[in-house]
Amino acid sequence: TYGQLYNLVKRTAKFLTDNGLKSGDRLSILMHNTPEVLIFELAGALIGSATVPLDFKRDTLDRKIYKLQDTQTKALFVRLEDSQGSLELELIRKKLPKLKVFSWVTFSQFLNLIPQGTTLQIIPRPPLDSTYLILFTSGTTAHPKGVILSTYACLLNAMGIIDWQNFDKEDRFNIILPLHHINSTEFCLSMLLIG
């Protein structure tokens, strides 16, 4: 339910603040399409921290490290899929020793990582012009460029999609795009906004 989602987002936001993240910081997520992607995006927005989704499949190790350094990411959250991901994660830890890294394999393990019964008690009100996401271009001509998207821009775009598609609360939308793309993020936000 929306209530359960909100509670989980507040628990995740508390976890983020307990681990030193605050307004203006950046957190990166490295995972395939999983519920955690959206939970971290919403929790980051709640405390004013920008989320940097990395491309699990196409980013090379060097490209991932470049994006982590370029955005000055404070924490990386990874849902491991296989042993290759574990090896890569160790290499990232060695290259960026100050980066806080959290990893798990299943959604249940993620839920255990986020302490039960503790939520962010005081909900801050980050300004709408705070950074919601930093998404990277493909980098076909050089290094990829980080595109900074404000909360306001993302919400306005999602409301435009609702209007364009005539969505209402009875609609369901199957999102199959990778969740590190802007279109998938915006369609997810539009579904949340319309109820």
Secondary structure, DSSP 8 states (H G I E B T S, - for coil): -HHHHHHHHHHHHHHHHHTT--TT-EEEEE-SS-HHHHHHHHHHHHHT-EEEEE-TTT--HHHHHHHHHHTT-SEEEEE--SHHHHHHHHHHHHH-TTSEEEEESSHHHHHHHS-TT---SS-----TTSEEEEEE---SSSS--EEEEEHHHHHHHHHHHHHHHT--TT------S-TTSHHHHHHHHHHHHH-
